[in-house]
Amino acid sequence: MSSTEVAVKTEIKARLIPVYIMGKKYEVPETLTIMKAIEYAGYKYIRGCGCRGGVCGACSTVYRKPGDYKIHVGLACQTVVEPDMYLTQIPFYPALRGTYDFTELTGKPEEIFEIYPELFRCVACNACTKVCPMDVQVMDYIAALKQGDIQKAAELSFDCIQCGLCASRCMGELPQYHIAQLARRISGAYLTPRAEHLKTMVANIETGRFNEGLDKLKAMDENTLKKTYQEREMEPATAGEDWAPKDNQYL
Ligand code: FES
């Protein structure tokens, strides 16, 4: 039996549970994610769905559980349904993106203050952090930025997938995820130390150091190429910091 057939059988065997989608009751397999349950019920995603793997941020959603006053949030592609959940799919959440020419920035905090003056409207209520499906410390990175610490903000916001839920709950009406993206861009371009070995390698490529080796590979027939690949020297999984290949002509 193929893995697809096994998956289909497993899905059929799964217990059906009631959920409410846009207020209408449906019976869906209990093993499905919110995204799949909505599709199982007959809806078709045209927007609000991207990677289906929890990284693109397109599918942020809100839901309620029976007897629970809280509004819950999550990624529809990652959150599994529960009985009697009230589900919906929220659209792309609009938030104002600052206008700037990145090539004119120099990496000073004042530049972020100028592009996003609303940064200082944060009242530190922490609603943004509570709503983040990636557990990013949103309020903390905003606080770091207010103190001019772009690098800290870039690190704290590293797992942000730009779903926009933070902006949806912010009483100061900040576009947190856009601000954090600018911080990470500045961090990458101006604040992170350059990789010197990369510079050396690029220079080596430009001066043609690898041309002879590449020409040799290009001249090989398929079988020789495969054999060469299979027999290449590989770094052992347990190699220490001082490991180096025996053939070091291209280092
Ligand atoms: S579809 Fe990409 S995060 Fe859910």
Residues whose N, C-alpha, C, O or C-beta is under 5 A from the ligand:
A	BS01	FES	C49 G50 C51 R52 G53 G54 V55 C56 G57 A58 C59 L75 C77
